């Protein structure tokens, strides 16, 4: 346990070092994909955002625009254009084939890219979360801080026959998760969803949901889920863990206790702490898990 705690403490500093090297040395193949543009977004997604930001918008009206699954509050919606997905995957493959240092997306996925290290946080993921996703999550997940999701961790995961095939059951370090299927060609590998992490049933009921290219699934971070093995091809998914400090400052979603904070760089794990006086807030990680 002590070794794992020390490893996690070092992750932040190692990530900062990798980001600096990538910024200085990596030659981007598609530099345009690093800054979010409306043209990257599906017209139907933009229509959903327009509705959510209109006077009188409500959950009942929003549900006309999205596909709902069972009673688990999982929703599918269009997000990007297929052309953008192809360009982004091509850029990620270019980075993958380079000699740049690379970090693991998380403790469960071995193959993929941390988008913060690639330099996409400030110019792509942050505006995506603040301008486009937050009006939607405000209506879908108000009790999870959907209206005040103020930080994130974004990464792309890759599945192929000779690398990661699947992903075992888990829940996310997030209040709300967006999972977008970017491509490429693959068979099987559906996602499955079970109980909410804090309300497990003796015999959990799982549902399977297939991937649809350029479309995303929104779900509660605490929803237990996983990915079934792919049978052929290669699959890339964009994952955005969105966090609300107003929610997690009260209760850490991972250790289920009042967080004891350790200062971190960047967004950390999305906790905030007001400094003495009029100083700015710092974003921290919970030291308990």
PASEBA-1860 file (N, C-alpha, C; in nm, 3 decimals):
! residues 289
1> XXXXXXXX> 0.083/-0.120/0.000/0.000/0.000/0.000/0.087/0.125/0.000 ~ 0.191/0.124/0.082/0.279/0.241/0.088/0.346/0.267/-0.048 ~ 0.384/0.158/-0.115/0.447/0.173/-0.247/0.349/0.233/-0.346 ~ 0.221/0.192/-0.341/0.121/0.245/-0.432/0.093/0.391/-0.402 ~ 0.087/0.429/-0.277/0.067/0.569/-0.240/0.181/0.654/-0.295 ~ 0.305/0.607/-0.281/0.420/0.682/-0.330/0.417/0.692/-0.483 ~ 0.376/0.584/-0.549/0.368/0.584/-0.695/0.268/0.690/-0.743 ~ 0.155/0.698/-0.675/0.053/0.794/-0.715/0.099/0.937/-0.691
9> XXXXXXXX> 0.174/0.959/-0.586/0.226/1.092/-0.559/0.323/1.137/-0.668 ~ 0.398/1.043/-0.721/0.497/1.075/-0.824/0.434/1.093/-0.961 ~ 0.314/1.039/-0.982/0.250/1.045/-1.113/0.234/1.187/-1.162 ~ 0.193/1.279/-1.075/0.166/1.416/-1.115/0.293/1.482/-1.167 ~ 0.403/1.467/-1.095/0.529/1.530/-1.137/0.580/1.468/-1.267 ~ 0.565/1.337/-1.282/0.609/1.271/-1.405/0.527/1.320/-1.524 ~ 0.398/1.341/-1.501/0.310/1.388/-1.609/0.349/1.528/-1.653 ~ 0.381/1.615/-1.557/0.424/1.751/-1.591/0.552/1.748/-1.675
17> XXXXXXXX> 0.644/1.660/-1.640/0.769/1.648/-1.715/0.742/1.599/-1.858 ~ 0.655/1.499/-1.871/0.624/1.449/-2.005/0.558/1.557/-2.090 ~ 0.463/1.632/-2.031/0.394/1.737/-2.105/0.492/1.840/-2.158 ~ 0.592/1.876/-2.078/0.690/1.976/-2.121/0.772/1.924/-2.239 ~ 0.814/1.798/-2.234/0.891/1.740/-2.343/0.808/1.734/-2.471 ~ 0.682/1.690/-2.459/0.593/1.679/-2.575/0.571/1.817/-2.638 ~ 0.551/1.917/-2.554/0.528/2.053/-2.604/0.647/2.105/-2.684 ~ 0.766/2.068/-2.642/0.887/2.119/-2.706/0.924/2.040/-2.831
25> XXXXXXXX> 0.898/1.910/-2.833/0.956/1.825/-2.936/0.857/1.759/-3.032 ~ 0.732/1.745/-2.992/0.640/1.669/-3.077/0.590/1.754/-3.194 ~ 0.592/1.697/-3.313/0.543/1.764/-3.433/0.403/1.714/-3.464 ~ 0.306/1.802/-3.449/0.166/1.764/-3.468/0.135/1.740/-3.615 ~ 0.058/1.636/-3.641/0.018/1.603/-3.778/-0.106/1.682/-3.819 ~ -0.200/1.695/-3.725/-0.324/1.770/-3.751/-0.340/1.878/-3.644 ~ -0.265/1.987/-3.652/-0.269/2.088/-3.546/-0.407/2.149/-3.525 ~ -0.493/2.140/-3.626/-0.625/2.201/-3.613/-0.712/2.132/-3.510
33> XXXXXXXX> -0.687/2.003/-3.481/-0.776/1.931/-3.389/-0.751/1.967/-3.243 ~ -0.650/2.046/-3.216/-0.616/2.078/-3.077/-0.701/2.192/-3.019 ~ -0.772/2.265/-3.103/-0.858/2.374/-3.056/-1.001/2.345/-3.101 ~ -1.091/2.338/-3.006/-1.230/2.300/-3.035/-1.297/2.403/-3.126 ~ -1.365/2.352/-3.228/-1.441/2.435/-3.320/-1.581/2.375/-3.336 ~ -1.678/2.462/-3.359/-1.815/2.414/-3.379/-1.824/2.313/-3.493 ~ -1.738/2.329/-3.593/-1.743/2.239/-3.710/-1.705/2.096/-3.674 ~ -1.641/2.076/-3.558/-1.606/1.940/-3.513/-1.727/1.869/-3.453
41> XXXXXXXX> -1.828/1.946/-3.415/-1.940/1.892/-3.339/-2.057/1.859/-3.431 ~ -2.125/1.748/-3.400/-2.239/1.706/-3.480/-2.349/1.810/-3.473 ~ -2.416/1.840/-3.585/-2.526/1.937/-3.583/-2.633/1.903/-3.479 ~ -2.664/1.776/-3.461/-2.765/1.738/-3.362/-2.717/1.766/-3.220 ~ -2.586/1.756/-3.196/-2.532/1.789/-3.065/-2.547/1.939/-3.039 ~ -2.515/2.019/-3.138/-2.530/2.164/-3.123/-2.676/2.202/-3.098 ~ -2.769/2.128/-3.160/-2.910/2.153/-3.137/-2.949/2.120/-2.992 ~ -2.891/2.013/-2.937/-2.917/1.978/-2.797/-2.867/2.089/-2.705
49> XXXXXXXX> -2.748/2.140/-2.732/-2.692/2.247/-2.649/-2.779/2.373/-2.659 ~ -2.827/2.404/-2.781/-2.913/2.521/-2.797/-3.039/2.507/-2.713 ~ -3.096/2.385/-2.712/-3.216/2.364/-2.630/-3.184/2.384/-2.482 ~ -3.074/2.322/-2.436/-3.041/2.326/-2.293/-3.010/2.466/-2.243 ~ -2.970/2.555/-2.333/-2.938/2.692/-2.294/-3.052/2.789/-2.324 ~ -3.165/2.735/-2.367/-3.280/2.820/-2.399/-3.366/2.842/-2.275 ~ -3.443/2.951/-2.270/-3.531/2.976/-2.156/-3.634/2.863/-2.140 ~ -3.653/2.818/-2.019/-3.753/2.715/-1.993/-3.709/2.574/-2.022
57> XXXXXXXX> -3.581/2.553/-2.055/-3.533/2.418/-2.082/-3.546/2.331/-1.957 ~ -3.584/2.205/-1.976/-3.601/2.114/-1.863/-3.567/1.971/-1.901 ~ -3.563/1.884/-1.802/-3.526/1.745/-1.825/-3.621/1.677/-1.922 ~ -3.751/1.698/-1.905/-3.848/1.631/-1.992/-3.824/1.668/-2.138 ~ -3.797/1.795/-2.164/-3.772/1.837/-2.301/-3.642/1.782/-2.355 ~ -3.538/1.778/-2.271/-3.408/1.727/-2.314/-3.417/1.580/-2.353 ~ -3.498/1.503/-2.282/-3.506/1.359/-2.309/-3.563/1.329/-2.448 ~ -3.622/1.428/-2.513/-3.668/1.408/-2.650/-3.551/1.404/-2.748
65> XXXXXXXX> -3.437/1.458/-2.707/-3.322/1.469/-2.795/-3.220/1.356/-2.776 ~ -3.226/1.285/-2.665/-3.124/1.184/-2.635/-3.189/1.047/-2.621 ~ -3.109/0.944/-2.633/-3.157/0.807/-2.617/-3.128/0.761/-2.474 ~ -3.229/0.711/-2.405/-3.215/0.668/-2.266/-3.209/0.516/-2.259 ~ -3.136/0.465/-2.159/-3.124/0.321/-2.140/-3.171/0.284/-2.000 ~ -3.273/0.201/-1.994/-3.330/0.146/-1.871/-3.351/0.256/-1.767 ~ -3.334/0.221/-1.641/-3.353/0.319/-1.533/-3.219/0.362/-1.475 ~ -3.110/0.334/-1.546/-2.977/0.360/-1.492/-2.925/0.500/-1.524
73> XXXXXXXX> -3.008/0.581/-1.588/-2.972/0.719/-1.621/-2.846/0.724/-1.708 ~ -2.846/0.638/-1.809/-2.741/0.636/-1.911/-2.803/0.692/-2.038 ~ -2.734/0.783/-2.103/-2.791/0.851/-2.219/-2.691/0.852/-2.335 ~ -2.743/0.824/-2.454/-2.660/0.833/-2.575/-2.699/0.958/-2.653 ~ -2.597/1.026/-2.706/-2.622/1.145/-2.785/-2.511/1.161/-2.888 ~ -2.539/1.223/-3.002/-2.433/1.253/-3.097/-2.340/1.357/-3.037 ~ -2.210/1.348/-3.069/-2.114/1.446/-3.016/-2.032/1.508/-3.129 ~ -1.953/1.426/-3.199/-1.863/1.479/-3.302/-1.908/1.437/-3.441
81> XXXXXXXX> -1.847/1.499/-3.542/-1.865/1.452/-3.679/-1.769/1.336/-3.703 ~ -1.802/1.251/-3.798/-1.715/1.139/-3.831/-1.581/1.188/-3.885 ~ -1.582/1.299/-3.959/-1.458/1.353/-4.014/-1.363/1.394/-3.904 ~ -1.415/1.458/-3.800/-1.329/1.497/-3.689/-1.274/1.374/-3.618 ~ -1.357/1.274/-3.595/-1.310/1.152/-3.527/-1.194/1.088/-3.603 ~ -1.205/1.083/-3.734/-1.099/1.024/-3.815/-0.970/1.105/-3.803 ~ -0.981/1.238/-3.806/-0.862/1.322/-3.794/-0.799/1.309/-3.656 ~ -0.881/1.302/-3.551/-0.827/1.289/-3.416/-0.756/1.155/-3.398
89> XXXXXXXX> -0.816/1.047/-3.445/-0.751/0.916/-3.433/-0.621/0.914/-3.512 ~ -0.619/0.976/-3.628/-0.497/0.983/-3.707/-0.388/1.059/-3.632 ~ -0.425/1.167/-3.564/-0.330/1.243/-3.483/-0.279/1.158/-3.366 ~ -0.368/1.085/-3.302/-0.329/1.003/-3.187/-0.237/0.888/-3.231 ~ -0.263/0.832/-3.346/-0.175/0.727/-3.398/-0.038/0.784/-3.431 ~ -0.035/0.904/-3.483/0.092/0.969/-3.512/0.172/0.988/-3.383 ~ 0.104/1.032/-3.277/0.171/1.048/-3.148/0.216/0.914/-3.092 ~ 0.131/0.814/-3.103/0.163/0.681/-3.051/0.288/0.624/-3.117
97> XXXXXXXX> 0.306/0.653/-3.245/0.420/0.599/-3.320/0.546/0.683/-3.304 ~ 0.535/0.796/-3.236/0.651/0.882/-3.214/0.734/0.830/-3.097 ~ 0.849/0.893/-3.075/0.936/0.852/-2.964/0.912/0.937/-2.840 ~ 0.797/1.005/-2.834/0.766/1.089/-2.719/0.735/1.003/-2.596 ~ 0.763/1.054/-2.476/0.726/0.981/-2.355/0.574/0.976/-2.342 ~ 0.523/0.865/-2.289/0.379/0.845/-2.283/0.340/0.790/-2.145 ~ 0.233/0.846/-2.089/0.179/0.796/-1.963/0.059/0.708/-1.987 ~ 0.030/0.621/-1.892/-0.089/0.537/-1.902/-0.213/0.623/-1.878
105> XXXXXXXX> -0.323/0.595/-1.952/-0.445/0.674/-1.931/-0.497/0.666/-1.788 ~ -0.490/0.547/-1.727/-0.534/0.527/-1.589/-0.474/0.396/-1.540 ~ -0.515/0.351/-1.422/-0.455/0.232/-1.363/-0.504/0.103/-1.428 ~ -0.608/0.110/-1.513/-0.665/-0.011/-1.573/-0.633/-0.023/-1.721 ~ -0.616/0.089/-1.791/-0.587/0.087/-1.935/-0.438/0.108/-1.959 ~ -0.380/0.020/-2.039/-0.237/0.027/-2.069/-0.206/0.103/-2.197 ~ -0.306/0.120/-2.284/-0.281/0.180/-2.415/-0.376/0.297/-2.437 ~ -0.321/0.410/-2.475/-0.399/0.529/-2.498/-0.317/0.653/-2.471
113> XXXXXXXX> -0.383/0.767/-2.461/-0.314/0.896/-2.451/-0.383/0.982/-2.347 ~ -0.303/1.045/-2.260/-0.354/1.147/-2.168/-0.360/1.280/-2.243 ~ -0.478/1.332/-2.265/-0.493/1.449/-2.350/-0.432/1.575/-2.288 ~ -0.423/1.580/-2.156/-0.356/1.693/-2.092/-0.209/1.697/-2.134 ~ -0.144/1.581/-2.137/-0.002/1.577/-2.175/0.017/1.614/-2.322 ~ -0.084/1.587/-2.402/-0.075/1.621/-2.544/-0.103/1.769/-2.570 ~ -0.151/1.840/-2.468/-0.177/1.983/-2.482/-0.317/2.018/-2.527 ~ -0.415/1.929/-2.498/-0.552/1.951/-2.545/-0.647/1.997/-2.435
121> XXXXXXXX> -0.600/2.008/-2.312/-0.689/2.043/-2.201/-0.748/2.182/-2.217 ~ -0.662/2.284/-2.222/-0.707/2.422/-2.217/-0.783/2.463/-2.344 ~ -0.743/2.412/-2.458/-0.799/2.459/-2.584/-0.911/2.371/-2.639 ~ -0.927/2.251/-2.583/-1.029/2.160/-2.637/-1.122/2.107/-2.528 ~ -1.068/2.036/-2.429/-1.154/1.969/-2.331/-1.224/2.068/-2.239 ~ -1.153/2.170/-2.192/-1.216/2.267/-2.102/-1.333/2.338/-2.168 ~ -1.319/2.394/-2.290/-1.436/2.455/-2.353/-1.546/2.354/-2.384 ~ -1.510/2.230/-2.418/-1.611/2.128/-2.441/-1.694/2.105/-2.315
129> XXXXXXXX> -1.627/2.097/-2.201/-1.697/2.076/-2.073/-1.780/2.197/-2.033 ~ -1.719/2.316/-2.041/-1.785/2.436/-1.988/-1.898/2.487/-2.079 ~ -1.873/2.493/-2.207/-1.968/2.557/-2.297/-2.075/2.462/-2.349 ~ -2.038/2.335/-2.370/-2.128/2.243/-2.438/-2.186/2.134/-2.347 ~ -2.102/2.072/-2.264/-2.149/1.959/-2.185/-2.221/2.002/-2.058 ~ -2.175/2.108/-1.994/-2.233/2.146/-1.865/-2.381/2.185/-1.875 ~ -2.426/2.253/-1.980/-2.571/2.278/-1.989/-2.653/2.149/-1.996 ~ -2.594/2.044/-2.054/-2.664/1.915/-2.065/-2.663/1.843/-1.930
137> XXXXXXXX> -2.546/1.835/-1.867/-2.536/1.763/-1.740/-2.612/1.835/-1.629 ~ -2.629/1.967/-1.641/-2.706/2.041/-1.541/-2.849/1.990/-1.534 ~ -2.905/1.949/-1.646/-3.042/1.897/-1.650/-3.048/1.748/-1.619 ~ -2.946/1.673/-1.661/-2.949/1.528/-1.643/-2.907/1.485/-1.503 ~ -2.811/1.556/-1.442/-2.752/1.511/-1.315/-2.738/1.628/-1.216 ~ -2.846/1.695/-1.182/-2.834/1.812/-1.093/-2.780/1.777/-0.955 ~ -2.814/1.660/-0.903/-2.770/1.623/-0.767/-2.624/1.583/-0.763 ~ -2.561/1.562/-0.880/-2.419/1.527/-0.888/-2.334/1.648/-0.925
145> XXXXXXXX> -2.389/1.767/-0.912/-2.314/1.887/-0.948/-2.307/1.909/-1.097 ~ -2.407/1.859/-1.170/-2.405/1.872/-1.315/-2.396/2.014/-1.365 ~ -2.444/2.110/-1.284/-2.439/2.250/-1.324/-2.307/2.317/-1.286 ~ -2.225/2.248/-1.208/-2.099/2.309/-1.162/-1.983/2.210/-1.175 ~ -1.977/2.139/-1.286/-1.863/2.051/-1.314/-1.745/2.141/-1.349 ~ -1.649/2.153/-1.258/-1.545/2.255/-1.271/-1.405/2.199/-1.298 ~ -1.392/2.068/-1.320/-1.263/2.012/-1.358/-1.286/1.879/-1.427 ~ -1.179/1.820/-1.476/-1.193/1.695/-1.550/-1.059/1.623/-1.560
153> XXXXXXXX> -1.065/1.498/-1.600/-0.951/1.423/-1.650/-0.995/1.362/-1.782 ~ -0.920/1.388/-1.889/-0.959/1.341/-2.022/-0.848/1.256/-2.082 ~ -0.887/1.144/-2.142/-0.789/1.056/-2.202/-0.857/0.974/-2.311 ~ -0.775/0.917/-2.397/-0.824/0.827/-2.501/-0.769/0.688/-2.473 ~ -0.855/0.588/-2.481/-0.812/0.450/-2.460/-0.820/0.373/-2.591 ~ -0.732/0.276/-2.604/-0.724/0.197/-2.726/-0.735/0.048/-2.693 ~ -0.818/-0.022/-2.769/-0.833/-0.167/-2.755/-0.800/-0.234/-2.887 ~ -0.719/-0.339/-2.882/-0.689/-0.417/-3.002/-0.655/-0.559/-2.960
161> XXXXXXXX> -0.646/-0.649/-3.056/-0.632/-0.791/-3.025/-0.501/-0.824/-2.954 ~ -0.397/-0.747/-2.978/-0.267/-0.779/-2.918/-0.231/-0.683/-2.805 ~ -0.330/-0.604/-2.763/-0.305/-0.510/-2.652/-0.417/-0.528/-2.550 ~ -0.482/-0.422/-2.506/-0.596/-0.439/-2.416/-0.717/-0.487/-2.496 ~ -0.778/-0.596/-2.449/-0.895/-0.650/-2.516/-1.025/-0.599/-2.454 ~ -1.025/-0.583/-2.322/-1.147/-0.550/-2.251/-1.113/-0.468/-2.128 ~ -1.215/-0.444/-2.046/-1.196/-0.368/-1.923/-1.291/-0.424/-1.818 ~ -1.237/-0.465/-1.705/-1.318/-0.529/-1.602/-1.405/-0.427/-1.529
169> XXXXXXXX> -1.497/-0.477/-1.448/-1.593/-0.392/-1.378/-1.523/-0.290/-1.288 ~ -1.573/-0.167/-1.291/-1.515/-0.061/-1.210/-1.612/0.056/-1.206 ~ -1.583/0.155/-1.125/-1.652/0.283/-1.136/-1.548/0.392/-1.142 ~ -1.588/0.510/-1.190/-1.493/0.615/-1.224/-1.473/0.714/-1.110 ~ -1.356/0.776/-1.108/-1.329/0.885/-1.016/-1.385/1.013/-1.078 ~ -1.518/1.019/-1.084/-1.587/1.129/-1.152/-1.729/1.136/-1.102 ~ -1.789/1.255/-1.114/-1.931/1.267/-1.090/-2.009/1.224/-1.214 ~ -1.963/1.268/-1.331/-2.028/1.235/-1.458/-1.919/1.198/-1.558
177> XXXXXXXX> -1.944/1.095/-1.637/-1.848/1.049/-1.738/-1.908/1.060/-1.877 ~ -1.827/1.108/-1.972/-1.861/1.103/-2.114/-1.769/1.004/-2.181 ~ -1.826/0.911/-2.258/-1.750/0.810/-2.331/-1.791/0.817/-2.478 ~ -1.701/0.862/-2.565/-1.731/0.879/-2.707/-1.654/0.775/-2.788 ~ -1.724/0.706/-2.876/-1.660/0.609/-2.965/-1.601/0.683/-3.086 ~ -1.468/0.681/-3.099/-1.400/0.752/-3.207/-1.377/0.664/-3.330 ~ -1.385/0.534/-3.316/-1.351/0.440/-3.424/-1.244/0.346/-3.373 ~ -1.180/0.263/-3.451/-1.185/0.257/-3.596/-1.284/0.146/-3.634
185> XXXXXXXX> -1.237/0.043/-3.706/-1.323/-0.070/-3.737/-1.301/-0.179/-3.634 ~ -1.410/-0.235/-3.576/-1.398/-0.341/-3.476/-1.531/-0.415/-3.468 ~ -1.527/-0.532/-3.406/-1.649/-0.608/-3.379/-1.656/-0.640/-3.231 ~ -1.779/-0.647/-3.182/-1.811/-0.673/-3.041/-1.749/-0.565/-2.951 ~ -1.716/-0.598/-2.827/-1.658/-0.499/-2.737/-1.758/-0.403/-2.677 ~ -1.885/-0.444/-2.664/-1.987/-0.355/-2.608/-1.954/-0.317/-2.464 ~ -2.011/-0.208/-2.420/-2.003/-0.168/-2.280/-2.114/-0.237/-2.202 ~ -2.090/-0.261/-2.074/-2.196/-0.314/-1.988/-2.202/-0.232/-1.860
193> XXXXXXXX> -2.324/-0.217/-1.808/-2.348/-0.134/-1.691/-2.429/-0.212/-1.588 ~ -2.388/-0.198/-1.462/-2.456/-0.265/-1.352/-2.515/-0.165/-1.255 ~ -2.492/-0.189/-1.125/-2.549/-0.106/-1.020/-2.470/0.023/-1.002 ~ -2.529/0.113/-0.924/-2.455/0.229/-0.877/-2.365/0.181/-0.764 ~ -2.247/0.237/-0.754/-2.144/0.184/-0.663/-2.190/0.177/-0.517 ~ -2.272/0.271/-0.476/-2.313/0.275/-0.336/-2.441/0.196/-0.308 ~ -2.502/0.140/-0.412/-2.628/0.067/-0.396/-2.623/-0.070/-0.464 ~ -2.523/-0.154/-0.432/-2.515/-0.284/-0.499/-2.629/-0.376/-0.458
201> XXXXXXXX> -2.680/-0.453/-0.552/-2.785/-0.551/-0.523/-2.721/-0.689/-0.510 ~ -2.788/-0.783/-0.442/-2.731/-0.918/-0.426/-2.700/-0.985/-0.560 ~ -2.789/-0.965/-0.659/-2.768/-1.019/-0.794/-2.779/-0.902/-0.891 ~ -2.666/-0.838/-0.922/-2.672/-0.718/-1.006/-2.728/-0.748/-1.144 ~ -2.803/-0.653/-1.196/-2.861/-0.664/-1.329/-2.781/-0.578/-1.424 ~ -2.721/-0.641/-1.525/-2.638/-0.570/-1.620/-2.711/-0.550/-1.752 ~ -2.682/-0.439/-1.817/-2.730/-0.417/-1.953/-2.611/-0.391/-2.043 ~ -2.620/-0.435/-2.168/-2.514/-0.412/-2.266/-2.556/-0.301/-2.361
209> XXXXXXXX> -2.459/-0.215/-2.395/-2.484/-0.105/-2.487/-2.374/-0.105/-2.592 ~ -2.413/-0.110/-2.718/-2.316/-0.111/-2.826/-2.260/0.029/-2.851 ~ -2.140/0.032/-2.904/-2.078/0.159/-2.944/-2.138/0.205/-3.077 ~ -2.156/0.335/-3.089/-2.198/0.396/-3.215/-2.095/0.503/-3.249 ~ -2.035/0.494/-3.366/-1.929/0.585/-3.404/-1.968/0.731/-3.394 ~ -1.880/0.813/-3.337/-1.895/0.958/-3.321/-2.002/0.996/-3.219 ~ -2.064/0.896/-3.156/-2.164/0.925/-3.054/-2.108/0.893/-2.916 ~ -2.168/0.954/-2.813/-2.117/0.938/-2.679/-2.223/0.889/-2.583
217> XXXXXXXX> -2.177/0.831/-2.473/-2.263/0.791/-2.363/-2.230/0.879/-2.243 ~ -2.332/0.935/-2.182/-2.319/1.006/-2.056/-2.372/0.915/-1.946 ~ -2.296/0.900/-1.839/-2.344/0.819/-1.726/-2.284/0.871/-1.597 ~ -2.342/0.834/-1.487/-2.289/0.872/-1.357/-2.156/0.801/-1.335 ~ -2.058/0.874/-1.282/-1.927/0.814/-1.261/-1.933/0.694/-1.168 ~ -2.025/0.695/-1.074/-2.037/0.585/-0.978/-2.109/0.464/-1.032 ~ -2.152/0.466/-1.159/-2.218/0.350/-1.219/-2.114/0.243/-1.248 ~ -2.132/0.125/-1.191/-2.039/0.016/-1.218/-2.053/-0.026/-1.364
225> XXXXXXXX> -1.938/-0.036/-1.433/-1.942/-0.068/-1.575/-1.811/-0.130/-1.619 ~ -1.807/-0.177/-1.742/-1.687/-0.235/-1.799/-1.704/-0.249/-1.949 ~ -1.604/-0.307/-2.014/-1.607/-0.327/-2.159/-1.582/-0.473/-2.190 ~ -1.669/-0.532/-2.271/-1.650/-0.671/-2.314/-1.538/-0.679/-2.417 ~ -1.479/-0.798/-2.435/-1.365/-0.809/-2.528/-1.406/-0.780/-2.673 ~ -1.318/-0.711/-2.745/-1.339/-0.697/-2.889/-1.301/-0.830/-2.954 ~ -1.364/-0.860/-3.068/-1.337/-0.985/-3.140/-1.243/-0.964/-3.258 ~ -1.239/-0.841/-3.309/-1.149/-0.810/-3.420/-1.134/-0.659/-3.429
233> XXXXXXXX> -1.028/-0.618/-3.500/-1.009/-0.476/-3.528/-0.947/-0.398/-3.414 ~ -0.982/-0.270/-3.410/-0.920/-0.176/-3.317/-1.022/-0.070/-3.280 ~ -1.030/-0.038/-3.151/-1.130/0.058/-3.104/-1.063/0.166/-3.021 ~ -1.098/0.293/-3.051/-1.050/0.409/-2.975/-1.169/0.479/-2.913 ~ -1.158/0.514/-2.787/-1.265/0.586/-2.717/-1.209/0.706/-2.643 ~ -1.279/0.819/-2.652/-1.248/0.937/-2.573/-1.327/0.930/-2.443 ~ -1.258/0.941/-2.331/-1.322/0.938/-2.199/-1.296/1.071/-2.130 ~ -1.401/1.133/-2.080/-1.387/1.256/-2.001/-1.452/1.234/-1.866
241> XXXXXXXX> -1.369/1.228/-1.762/-1.421/1.223/-1.625/-1.445/1.366/-1.580 ~ -1.569/1.403/-1.556/-1.603/1.539/-1.515/-1.634/1.542/-1.365 ~ -1.581/1.643/-1.298/-1.586/1.647/-1.152/-1.643/1.778/-1.102 ~ -1.714/1.771/-0.990/-1.769/1.889/-0.924/-1.707/1.900/-0.786 ~ -1.626/2.004/-0.765/-1.562/2.020/-0.635/-1.666/2.043/-0.525 ~ -1.780/2.105/-0.561/-1.885/2.128/-0.462/-1.938/1.998/-0.405 ~ -1.937/1.892/-0.486/-1.984/1.761/-0.441/-1.872/1.684/-0.371 ~ -1.756/1.673/-0.436/-1.652/1.586/-0.382/-1.576/1.647/-0.265
249> XXXXXXXX> -1.584/1.778/-0.247/-1.524/1.837/-0.127/-1.593/1.787/0.000 ~ -1.719/1.745/-0.015/-1.793/1.694/0.100/-1.766/1.546/0.125 ~ -1.748/1.470/0.017/-1.730/1.325/0.029/-1.649/1.275/-0.090 ~ -1.532/1.218/-0.064/-1.450/1.162/-0.172/-1.523/1.043/-0.233 ~ -1.545/1.040/-0.366/-1.620/0.930/-0.427/-1.542/0.799/-0.430 ~ -1.412/0.803/-0.403/-1.331/0.681/-0.408/-1.316/0.615/-0.271 ~ -1.286/0.697/-0.168/-1.271/0.638/-0.034/-1.397/0.653/0.050 ~ -1.496/0.730/-0.003/-1.624/0.748/0.063/-1.610/0.811/0.202
257> XXXXXXXX> -1.512/0.900/0.216/-1.489/0.970/0.342/-1.468/1.119/0.313 ~ -1.472/1.199/0.416/-1.436/1.339/0.401/-1.291/1.346/0.354 ~ -1.262/1.412/0.242/-1.126/1.408/0.188/-1.024/1.480/0.275 ~ -0.909/1.420/0.287/-0.792/1.484/0.347/-0.698/1.516/0.231 ~ -0.672/1.643/0.208/-0.614/1.687/0.082/-0.462/1.697/0.083 ~ -0.405/1.661/-0.030/-0.263/1.680/-0.059/-0.256/1.768/-0.183 ~ -0.179/1.875/-0.179/-0.175/1.969/-0.291/-0.121/1.901/-0.417 ~ -0.180/1.936/-0.530/-0.140/1.878/-0.658/-0.133/1.988/-0.763
265> XXXXXXXX> -0.074/1.956/-0.876/-0.067/2.051/-0.988/-0.185/2.027/-1.080 ~ -0.224/2.132/-1.153/-0.335/2.118/-1.247/-0.466/2.094/-1.175 ~ -0.553/2.011/-1.234/-0.681/1.982/-1.174/-0.672/1.881/-1.061 ~ -0.561/1.807/-1.052/-0.553/1.701/-0.953/-0.669/1.605/-0.970 ~ -0.737/1.573/-0.861/-0.856/1.489/-0.869/-0.983/1.570/-0.849 ~ -0.972/1.703/-0.863/-1.092/1.785/-0.865/-1.138/1.839/-0.731 ~ -1.062/1.816/-0.624/-1.096/1.875/-0.495/-1.042/2.018/-0.490 ~ -1.107/2.105/-0.414/-1.056/2.241/-0.399/-1.045/2.277/-0.251
273> XXXXXXXX> -0.956/2.369/-0.224/-0.935/2.416/-0.088/-0.902/2.564/-0.094 ~ -0.976/2.646/-0.022/-0.952/2.789/-0.021/-0.835/2.821/0.072 ~ -0.738/2.892/0.019/-0.622/2.928/0.100/-0.659/3.039/0.199 ~ -0.576/3.056/0.299/-0.600/3.161/0.397/-0.592/3.298/0.329 ~ -0.674/3.391/0.378/-0.677/3.523/0.317/-0.756/3.522/0.188 ~ -0.711/3.598/0.093/-0.783/3.611/-0.033/-0.713/3.538/-0.147 ~ -0.632/3.441/-0.112/-0.557/3.369/-0.214/-0.648/3.284/-0.301 ~ -0.599/3.242/-0.417/-0.679/3.160/-0.508/-0.697/3.019/-0.453
281> XXXXXXXX> -0.792/2.948/-0.514/-0.812/2.809/-0.475/-0.706/2.720/-0.539 ~ -0.669/2.615/-0.468/-0.580/2.515/-0.524/-0.659/2.388/-0.546 ~ -0.620/2.311/-0.644/-0.689/2.186/-0.675/-0.602/2.072/-0.627 ~ -0.662/1.979/-0.557/-0.585/1.880/-0.483/-0.631/1.738/-0.512 ~ -0.560/1.644/-0.455/-0.600/1.504/-0.459/-0.623/1.457/-0.316 ~ -0.709/1.356/-0.302/-0.739/1.301/-0.171/-0.627/1.204/-0.134 ~ -0.576/1.216/-0.012/-0.464/1.133/0.030/-0.507/0.999/0.087 ~ -0.638/0.978/0.100/-0.685/0.859/0.170/-0.691/0.734/0.083
289> X> -0.693/0.753/-0.050/-0.709/0.632/-0.133/-0.589/0.612/-0.225
END
